Amino acid sequence: MLALFESTLLAVARLEAAGTRPPRLTEPGHGTWQRFRRNLGPRDFVELLCEDLAAPFPLPFDLDLWGTDPAPLSALADLDDTTVEALIATASRAPEAPVDDWLRERAKALGLSSGGVFSELPKVQPRFDVLELPGSAGRIAARLCSTDETLSLDRQFTIIADTPAERVLAGLCTVALGANRPTVLTTDELKAKPRRFDRVFGLAEHSPAQALAGDFDEVRLI
């Protein structure tokens, strides 16, 4: 659970470092928060930072969409102040890595597959509907969209995310691109309403992606 919160707060820090949001998490000494907080504690600070961004980026900032048990706010409430303050201090140092590198590092931190030969991805046409198989959690879509401005994350891509870590990473990809929310489904949701896709991508090292790939044509595992 800590890795989910850390990754989400790091996404806040990147937005603030880019000037997209006013500095609150990355503000030296958190002066604005200190003037505002009164009797509020560090957990409230984390919750407010996420609430503020949940409308433009439901994933990862709407914590109810993580699908964790226990619910994220309950888990956050169980953490002591020292742990949450350390989390805030770590996340407030905005990572400056390029998008691909940052998402790969976050995948590793979240216990997800961090490999993939992205240079083998073929060109995707703006008219294509694209499915990203479980495991990569939006990293493939982010790579394609970041290298071709004619592509649209929210209109073209469906991302399979079966675990809380995958759902958070899919949200990080959305934040990294400054994009509208793509379609994010579980494998079961996809199978309940099957549809045709023009292209299907996944990670060759991820066995659930390999298992699901057989259900589709035009599959490329990288």
VOVOBA-121942 format. One record per residue: residue in three letters; x, y, z of N, C-alpha, C in turn. Coordinates in steps of 0.001 Angstrom, whole numbers, padded with zeros to 6 digits, always signed. Last residue first. Example, Ala and Ser with C-alpha at 12.3 -4.5 7.8 and 13.67 -1.06 7.14 Angstrom:
<pts>
SER+012850-002250+007080+013670-001060+007140+012900+000030+007870ALA+013190-005690+007800+012300-004500+007800+013200-003300+007800
</pts>
This chain:
<pts>
ILE+005922-007455-026803+007265-006886-026923+008105-007214-025691LEU+003499-008799-028882+004074-008840-027543+005520-008387-027646ARG+000860-007956-030792+002312-007788-030756+002739-007775-029288VAL-001862-009169-032698-001226-009034-031380+000280-008863-031561GLU-003932-009603-034619-003088-008399-034649-002417-008116-033298ASP-006620-011108-032707-005746-011015-033876-004892-009767-033739PHE-007086-012723-029500-007156-011592-030426-006260-011806-031628ASP-006693-014625-027616-008088-014309-027913-008228-013246-029006GLY-004016-014839-027014-004593-015811-027944-006031-015533-028332ALA-003535-013004-024993-003198-012644-026376-003843-013576-027387LEU-003913-014047-022505-005030-013315-023111-004788-013021-024586ALA-001417-015212-021966-002626-016034-021939-003784-015361-022659GLN+000321-013015-022101+000482-014112-023050-000799-014939-023139ALA-000622-011602-019898-000719-011004-021230-000593-012083-022295PRO+000047-013374-017822-001370-013085-018106-001575-012418-019464SER+002973-013318-018064+002200-014499-018448+000706-014214-018632HIS+005118-011098-019418+004017-011151-018461+003052-012269-018861GLU+007021-010783-021366+007457-011390-020105+006322-011605-019114ALA+005835-009414-023428+006094-010842-023623+006460-011533-022320LEU+003263-007147-022902+004636-007502-022573+004823-009007-022674GLY+001189-006020-025673+001441-006470-024311+002911-006788-024125PHE-001445-004937-027874-000060-004934-027431+000042-005440-025996VAL-003364-004995-030760-003295-005458-029371-001832-005574-028992ARG-005411-003202-033043-004085-003607-032591-004160-003994-031124ASP-008149-003087-033408-007284-003074-034579-005871-003519-034247PHE-010487-005199-031735-009474-004150-031691-008595-004255-032932ARG-013860-006004-030934-012718-006111-031850-011794-004923-031656ARG-014984-007224-027732-015071-006357-028909-013819-006535-029740PRO-016915-008567-024991-015811-008640-025968-016064-007723-027160LYS-017795-008193-022134-018258-007438-023290-017155-007420-024353ALA-016494-009952-020486-017947-009862-020369-018556-009121-021554LYS-013839-009516-020982-014422-010762-021470-015945-010736-021411LEU-013509-007046-019672-013291-007153-021107-013973-008391-021675GLU-013989-007789-017036-014870-006812-017685-014730-006867-019199ASP-011819-009542-016622-013192-010051-016555-014174-009092-017223THR-009653-007783-016796-009799-008857-017780-011220-009382-017798THR-010849-004409-016222-010235-005661-015791-010393-006688-016911LEU-010087-001285-017898-010947-002412-017570-010145-003526-016916VAL-010163+001994-018786-009393+001041-017976-010351-000035-017498THR-009938+004311-021302-010773+003227-020785-009877+002225-020059PRO-008211+007300-020132-008490+006233-021092-009487+005242-020486ARG-008806+010681-019336-008804+009306-018840-009076+008297-019957ASN-006665+012996-021056-007939+012592-020488-007902+011107-020180ALA-003190+013693-020136-004264+013263-021032-005579+013073-020288GLY-000581+014156-019408-001545+015235-019267-002796+014968-020085LEU+001169+012084-019407+000825+012639-020721-000057+013875-020608ALA+001280+011531-016705+002527+011832-017415+002271+012473-018773VAL-001374+010856-016148-000811+012099-015606+000431+012508-016396THR-001480+008368-017454-002389+009441-017851-001848+010793-017397CYS+000429+006966-016001+000626+007175-017438-000242+008315-017939LEU-000792+006905-013514+000471+007636-013672+000756+007919-015146GLY-002960+005204-014099-003181+006604-013773-001932+007438-013918ALA-001580+002848-014458-002352+003380-015584-002669+004859-015355LEU-000661+002579-011833+000298+002855-012900-000410+003382-014147VAL-003100+002011-010534-002349+003219-010185-001364+003566-011297ARG-003713-000407-011772-004638+000724-011911-003929+002036-011570GLU-001593-002035-010975-001775-001748-012400-002679-000538-012600ALA-002065-002082-008211-000808-001528-008722-000933-001170-010197PRO-004587-003385-008077-004439-001983-007662-003165-001344-008212THR-005037-005313-011153-004617-005171-009757-004565-003691-009382ASP-005692-005308-013835-006379-006248-012947-006067-006057-011473ALA-006191-003527-016549-005503-003368-015266-006257-004184-014222ILE-005974-002835-019900-006385-003846-018935-005534-003707-017679ILE-007039-000063-021683-005948-000633-020891-006526-001629-019901THR-007658+001156-024826-008272+000441-023704-007149-000296-022986PHE-007369+004090-026787-006736+003020-026019-007650+002472-024925GLN-008554+006256-028128-008095+005087-028882-007724+003884-028040ARG-009317+008356-026471-010224+007937-027548-009821+006616-028198ASP-007245+008767-024609-008602+008502-024137-009526+007984-025237LEU-004901+009123-026179-004971+008094-025140-006411+007753-024794SER-004467+009539-029540-005241+010023-028402-005413+008907-027382LEU-001980+010612-031931-002701+009578-031192-003372+010169-029955THR-000457+012611-032947-001742+012386-033607-002585+011343-032874GLU+001986+012649-031709+000963+013552-031185-000381+013398-031877ASP+003953+010212-030808+003109+010521-031965+001927+011349-031479THR+005225+009696-028479+006072+009789-029676+005275+010088-030940SER+003286+009486-026600+004316+010499-026375+005228+010677-027587CYS+001770+007338-027488+001193+008687-027539+002258+009769-027378LEU+003535+005177-027066+003012+005451-028400+002498+006886-028510ARG+003987+005359-024282+005103+005454-025219+004594+005839-026611ALA+001401+004988-023302+002110+006238-023031+003264+006431-024003ALA+000872+002375-024126+000066+003479-024655+000774+004808-024459ILE+002783+001089-022519+002871+000996-023979+002078+002137-024622ARG+001907+001680-019948+003236+002132-020376+003373+002092-021889GLY-000532+000601-019185-000516+001905-019832+000841+002374-020306ALA+000132-001914-018013-000652-000903-017289-000531+000505-017879SER+001454-004270-018417+002166-003029-018742+001430-001795-018251GLY-000492-006089-017324+000930-006140-016973+001666-004853-017234PRO-002897-006945-019898-002481-006725-018502-000973-006807-018333LEU-002748-005183-023137-002972-006348-022290-002469-006114-020863GLU-004370-002660-024713-003124-002973-024019-003406-004057-022985LEU-005851-002143-027842-005963-002781-026535-004571-003022-025982VAL-007060+000433-029913-005904-000326-029427-006188-000873-028033ASP-008416+001346-032937-008744+001059-031541-007690+000082-031028PHE-007154+003711-035314-007137+002384-034702-007689+002414-033276ARG-006850+006183-036428-008183+005579-036521-008274+004244-035791PRO-004160+006851-036238-005115+007541-035368-006520+006933-035394GLN-002105+003881-036307-002860+004912-037003-003881+005564-036067VAL+001085+003196-035055-000359+003037-034877-001068+004195-035565LYS+004057+001449-035807+003289+002680-035873+001800+002360-035786PRO+005147-001096-033447+004900-000562-034793+004117+000744-034719LEU+007712-001544-031092+006317-001164-031303+006129-000604-032710GLU+010336-001993-030584+009686-002905-031526+008223-002565-031767SER+011126-000343-028585+011545+000028-029936+010901-000865-030991PHE+010429-001598-026276+009495-000625-026814+009872-000174-028233VAL+010562-004416-025013+011391-003797-026044+010516-002797-026791GLY+010242-004947-021555+009584-004646-022822+010510-003934-023781GLY+009951-004522-017985+010697-004736-019223+009897-004332-020449SER+008628-004522-015641+009241-003249-016034+010033-003367-017328SER+005782-005731-014044+006777-005970-015088+007314-004631-015579LEU+005511-004487-010624+004987-004873-011932+006129-005140-012915GLY+006027-003371-008156+006074-004821-008282+005524-005336-009598LEU+006282-000699-007991+004952-001246-007706+004899-002766-007859ALA+008854-000280-008840+008536+000025-007445+007190-000575-007032LYS+008539-000918-011570+009394-001748-010721+009053-001542-009243ALA+006906+001199-012328+006448-000184-012494+007245-001113-011592ARG+008635+003329-011822+007430+003181-011002+006860+001772-011129GLU+010519+002919-013836+010944+002864-012431+009753+002677-011510ARG+008880+003300-016068+009535+002007-015870+009980+001844-014410LEU+008171+005958-015701+007134+004934-015649+007732+003542-015466TRP+010715+007169-016016+009969+007295-014758+008905+006212-014637ASP+011412+006513-018639+012256+006059-017530+011488+006098-016222ASP+009349+007791-020091+009583+006342-020201+010354+005812-018999VAL+009680+010555-019249+008457+009799-019004+008706+008294-019038PRO+012848+011352-017632+011930+011323-018772+010771+010362-018521ALA+013079+012466-014173+013374+011504-015238+012401+011659-016399GLU+012812+013976-011931+012975+014691-013197+013226+013753-014374PRO+010653+013793-009135+011583+013104-010029+011628+013795-011392ALA+010468+016083-006490+009894+015682-007765+010930+014994-008657ARG+010205+015507-003378+011340+015740-004270+010965+015201-005649SER+008016+014644-002037+008077+016071-002345+009270+016433-003226ALA+008273+011993-001345+007553+012315-002580+007697+013773-002978THR+009655+012164+001099+010246+011462-000045+009603+011911-001355ALA+007799+013555+002670+009144+014108+002455+009805+013469+001239ILE+005627+011787+002669+005484+013124+002098+006854+013709+001764LEU+006776+009636+004060+006252+009453+002702+006141+010793+001992ALA+007263+010815+006525+008398+010340+005727+007994+010138+004275GLU+004617+011245+007311+005511+012396+007118+006737+012015+006294VAL+003771+008596+007561+003155+009448+006542+004035+010671+006274THR+005381+007730+009707+005436+007043+008410+004888+007930+007303THR+004584+009481+011740+005981+009445+011317+006120+008811+009941ASP+001860+008906+012148+002268+010199+011599+003685+010170+011061ASP+001019+005543+011065+001343+006547+012074+001882+007800+011406LEU-001810+004264+009300-000382+004583+009326-000117+005648+010386ASP-004524+004037+009193-003816+003109+010083-002324+003394+010172ALA-005324+005759+007243-005640+006114+008626-004895+005232+009617LEU-004620+004318+004976-003874+005530+005309-004093+005912+006765ALA-006588+002352+005047-005189+001960+005194-004328+003161+005576SER-008809+003973+004619-008716+003198+005852-007276+002780+006118LEU-008195+004900+002104-008266+005858+003210-008232+005155+004556PRO-008228+002449+000537-007021+003254+000741-007081+004208+001926ALA-009873-000391+002006-009927+000818+001201-008740+001705+001532PRO-007884-003454+002527-008881-002435+002858-008821-001230+001930ASP-008261-003618-000830-008953-004061+000373-007901-004292+001461THR-008516-001503-003749-007768-002211-002713-008686-002609-001561GLY-009291-000006-005979-009787-001368-005815-009035-002176-004778TRP-008837+002590-006808-007698+001666-006725-008159+000221-006629LEU-010952+004274-006656-010803+003519-007900-009623+002559-007876ASP-010734+005683-004336-011740+004622-004377-011606+003757-005630LEU-008965+007717-004887-008446+006525-004226-009442+005366-004232ASP-008388+009477-007485-009592+009029-006796-009265+007685-006157PHE-005815+009517-008654-006087+010363-007495-007430+010115-006812PRO-004638+008332-010922-004643+007571-009672-005243+008299-008470LEU-007895+008355-012071-006780+007470-011726-005500+008258-011933PRO-008995+010938-012517-009609+009989-011574-008649+008886-011123PHE-007923+013810-013080-007226+012525-013195-007818+011528-012188PRO-009675+015949-012640-009011+015818-013946-008352+014463-014163ALA-010635+015068-009988-011537+015384-011101-010828+015284-012455ALA-008469+014672-008268-009295+013523-008640-010225+013817-009817LEU-006941+016648-007223-006613+016215-008584-007509+015095-009088ASP-007818+017059-004661-007694+018221-005526-007480+017834-006989GLU-007556+014576-003443-008895+015087-003761-008830+016229-004774CYS-004769+014500-003046-005406+013588-003992-006788+014091-004404LEU-004422+016513-001143-003659+016566-002393-004313+015687-003457LEU-006071+015513+000904-006435+016743+000205-005694+016887-001126GLU-004623+013227+001727-005987+013099+001222-006397+014329+000413VAL-002234+014383+002631-002217+013434+001517-003602+013339+000883PHE-003297+015902+004764-002566+016554+003674-002542+015659+002446ASP-004290+013948+006452-005225+014886+005826-004575+015594+004637ARG-001906+012844+007294-002817+012025+006484-003846+012904+005768PRO-000800+014931+008849-000191+014573+007558-001095+013711+006689GLY-003702+016735+010216-002419+016040+010276-001908+015656+008908LEU-005338+019721+011451-005214+018612+010508-003808+018023+010563ASN-005756+021944+012940-005668+020669+013663-005528+019460+012740ARG-004216+023974+010726-004825+024032+012059-004667+022692+012752ARG-003458+024284+007961-003762+022979+008526-004508+023005+009849PHE-002616+026651+006779-003991+026217+006595-004395+025088+007544ARG+000043+026985+007266-000867+028077+007626-002321+027625+007614GLN+001048+024585+006268+001229+024877+007686+000297+025998+008139TRP+000480+024840+003537-000205+023823+004336-000092+024134+005828THR+002289+026877+002904+000854+027064+002689+000055+026084+003530GLY+004811+025680+003553+004310+026849+004267+002813+027058+004115HIS+006483+023427+003157+005015+023303+003110+004339+024449+003855GLY+009209+023570+002916+008642+023766+004240+007139+023649+004302PRO+008800+024339-000451+009756+024190+000649+009101+024507+001991GLU+006355+022550-002205+006684+023846-001615+007660+023660-000454THR+005463+020161-003156+006874+020487-003392+007273+021852-002823LEU+002774+020203-002452+003616+019101-001979+005089+019473-002079ARG+002390+022718-003697+001869+022445-002355+002698+021324-001723PRO+002642+024835-006347+003418+023995-005423+002763+023904-004056PRO-000087+024480-008680+000709+025306-007760+001452+024419-006772ARG+000391+022503-011656-000317+022754-010403+000541+023649-009528THR+002098+022722-013777+000695+022439-014060-000182+022709-012847GLY+004768+022921-013379+004010+024161-013361+002541+023979-013671ALA+006216+020682-013086+005985+021108-014464+005218+022421-014539ALA+006063+020308-010381+007361+020687-010942+007218+021198-012375GLU+003405+019462-010177+003807+020739-009589+005130+021216-010175LEU+003554+017002-011474+002651+018032-011969+003048+019411-011443ARG+005373+015706-009786+005737+015960-011184+004831+017030-011794ALA+003896+015543-007398+005138+016315-007439+005544+016643-008871VAL+001844+013795-008151+001528+015169-007739+002767+016050-007889ALA+003411+011535-008539+002710+012102-009687+002276+013541-009396LEU+004173+011076-005929+005207+011459-006890+004586+012044-008161LEU+001735+010225-004924+002270+011514-004500+003393+011984-005431THR+001571+007730-006224+000543+008747-006452+001044+010127-006052SER+003769+006386-005190+003683+006633-006625+002680+007735-006931GLU+003060+006300-002445+004287+006970-002885+004203+007328-004368PHE+000702+004765-002500+000662+006161-002069+001895+006927-002544LEU+001804+002349-003427+000712+002987-004163+000625+004463-003800ALA+003669+001750-001463+004150+002014-002824+003071+002689-003667LEU+001976+001236+000715+002849+002412+000743+003347+002767-000652MET+000823-001205+000000+000000+000000+000000+000862+001262+000000
</pts>
